[in-house]
Amino acid sequence: MIFDVDQCAREIQEARHRAEAILRGLSSGELTRQPESGKWSIAECILHLNATAAVVQPLMEKAIVQARQDKKVGAGPFNIGLKGRLLVWIAEPPPKFRMPAPRNVRPPAKIDDPGQLLPNFMKAQDEWQRLIRESAGLDLAKIKLGPFFSPLRQRLAASFPWMMAHQRRHLLQAENVKRQIVSAASIAATSTI
């Protein structure tokens, strides 16, 4: 699989539109309502994406700055590598299996201000776009992201598609929760008539 900058840019735009559609018209209570015990609410899905961006984006920034200093330039196309393909496959919806989110990107037990979810999500999308621009001209296959012995260490060329697949996964999860909420509200409304 080759890293496609244009595809990634389209996926960022699609993520923006999906998040807006998901959050539109819902109350704070609806945003934070879990569909069932142990399942994430819409707010938790979006907060997880925001938290993941807050952890991964600085790592990418650091790798890009270091690559510029080391003059790791290249024109591509860049293969995302075997590990990159595996990470994208795991993250790509529909989920193949459930896995717990790492502690540092789990949503908190209480979400104080669901109204900040969308603005923060949009800022994260702006940052994905900026990082893609900043990485232009670098050899994205030679730049490694993550600690040396980390099982998640991969090429920078893989990081963008992996994070876009991760966003698609949790946006789909949030869309499914919204469908459940809307369906339950519709059933409740018809039963009171």
C-alpha positions in Angstrom: 0.0 0.0 0.0 1.3 3.4 -1.0 0.7 6.6 1.1 -1.6 8.8 -1.0 -1.5 12.5 0.2 -4.6 13.4 -1.9 -6.6 10.5 -0.5 -5.6 11.4 3.1 -6.7 15.0 2.5 -10.1 13.8 1.2 -10.4 11.6 4.3 -9.8 14.5 6.6 -12.6 16.5 4.9 -14.9 13.5 5.1 -14.1 13.1 8.8 -15.0 16.8 9.4 -18.4 16.4 7.6 -19.2 13.1 9.4 -18.4 14.6 12.9 -20.5 17.6 12.2 -23.4 15.4 11.1 -23.0 13.1 14.1 -23.0 15.9 16.7 -25.7 18.0 15.0 -29.0 18.3 16.9 -28.0 16.3 19.9 -28.3 17.4 23.5 -25.4 17.0 26.0 -27.3 14.2 27.6 -27.7 12.4 24.2 -24.0 13.0 23.4 -22.9 11.4 26.7 -25.5 8.6 26.8 -23.9 5.2 26.5 -25.9 2.8 24.3 -25.3 0.1 27.0 -23.1 -0.4 29.9 -19.4 -0.5 28.9 -20.0 0.8 25.4 -18.8 4.3 24.5 -21.1 7.2 24.0 -20.9 9.5 21.0 -18.9 12.0 23.1 -16.5 9.3 24.3 -15.9 8.2 20.6 -15.1 11.8 19.6 -13.1 12.5 22.8 -11.0 9.4 22.1 -10.2 10.7 18.6 -9.2 14.1 20.0 -7.1 12.4 22.7 -5.4 10.2 20.2 -4.6 13.2 18.0 -3.2 15.0 21.0 -0.8 12.1 21.7 0.2 11.2 18.1 0.4 14.6 16.5 3.3 15.8 18.7 5.2 12.6 17.9 4.7 13.2 14.2 5.8 16.8 14.6 9.0 15.7 16.4 9.7 13.1 13.7 9.2 15.7 10.9 11.5 18.3 12.6 14.2 15.6 13.2 13.9 14.4 9.6 14.3 18.0 8.3 17.5 18.4 10.4 18.8 15.0 9.2 17.9 15.9 5.6 15.8 12.8 5.0 14.4 14.0 1.8 12.5 12.0 -0.8 9.9 12.3 -3.5 7.9 9.1 -3.1 5.6 7.3 -3.7 6.1 5.9 -0.2 5.2 2.4 0.7 3.6 2.2 4.2 5.3 -1.2 4.9 4.1 -4.4 6.4 3.5 -3.1 9.9 1.7 -0.1 8.5 -0.6 -2.3 6.4 -1.3 -4.3 9.6 -2.1 -1.2 11.7 -4.4 0.2 9.0 -6.2 -3.2 8.6 -6.7 -3.4 12.4 -8.0 0.2 12.6 -10.2 0.0 9.5 -13.9 -0.3 10.1 -15.8 -2.5 10.6 -13.8 -3.6 13.6 -12.4 -7.1 13.3 -12.0 -7.4 17.1 -12.3 -5.2 20.2 -9.2 -4.0 21.9 -8.9 -1.7 24.9 -7.8 1.8 24.2 -4.4 2.7 25.8 -4.9 4.5 29.1 -3.6 7.8 27.8 -6.2 8.1 25.1 -9.2 6.7 27.0 -12.1 9.1 27.5 -12.6 10.2 31.1 -15.4 8.9 33.2 -17.1 12.3 33.1 -17.1 14.7 30.1 -17.3 18.2 31.4 -18.1 20.1 28.2 -19.5 18.1 25.3 -19.8 21.5 23.4 -16.0 21.5 22.9 -15.9 18.1 21.2 -16.5 19.4 17.7 -14.2 22.5 17.9 -11.4 20.3 19.3 -12.0 17.7 16.6 -11.8 20.3 13.9 -8.6 21.6 15.4 -7.2 18.1 15.3 -8.2 17.9 11.6 -6.4 21.2 10.9 -3.3 19.7 12.6 -3.4 16.5 10.5 -3.5 18.7 7.4 -0.6 20.9 8.6 1.5 17.8 9.4 0.9 16.5 5.9 2.0 19.8 4.4 5.1 19.9 6.7 6.1 16.4 5.7 6.1 17.2 2.0 9.5 16.6 0.5 10.6 14.2 3.2 11.3 10.5 2.7 8.2 9.3 4.7 9.3 5.7 4.3 12.6 6.3 6.2 11.2 8.4 9.0 10.1 6.2 11.9 7.4 7.2 14.4 7.3 5.9 18.0 9.8 4.5 20.5 12.3 2.1 19.1 10.9 -1.1 20.8 7.3 -0.1 20.5 5.0 -2.6 18.7 3.3 0.5 17.2 6.6 1.9 15.7 6.1 2.4 12.0 7.0 4.6 9.0 5.6 8.1 8.9 4.1 7.1 5.6 1.9 4.6 7.5 1.0 7.0 10.3 -1.3 9.2 8.3 -3.4 6.3 6.8 -3.4 4.5 10.1 -4.9 7.6 11.9 -7.4 8.2 9.1 -8.6 4.5 9.4 -8.7 5.0 13.2 -10.9 8.0 12.7 -13.2 6.2 10.3 -13.6 3.3 12.9 -14.7 5.6 15.7 -16.8 7.9 13.6 -18.7 4.7 12.4 -19.0 3.7 16.1 -20.5 7.2 16.9 -22.8 7.0 13.9 -24.1 3.7 15.1 -24.7 5.1 18.6 -26.6 8.1 17.1 -28.8 5.7 15.1 -29.6 3.9 18.4 -30.4 7.1 20.2 -32.6 8.4 17.3 -34.4 5.1 17.0 -35.1 4.9 20.7 -36.4 8.5 20.7 -38.6 7.7 17.8 -40.0 4.6 19.5 -40.6 6.5 22.7 -42.4 9.3 20.8 -44.7 6.9 19.0 -45.6 4.9 22.1 -46.7 8.1 23.9 -49.2 8.9 21.2 
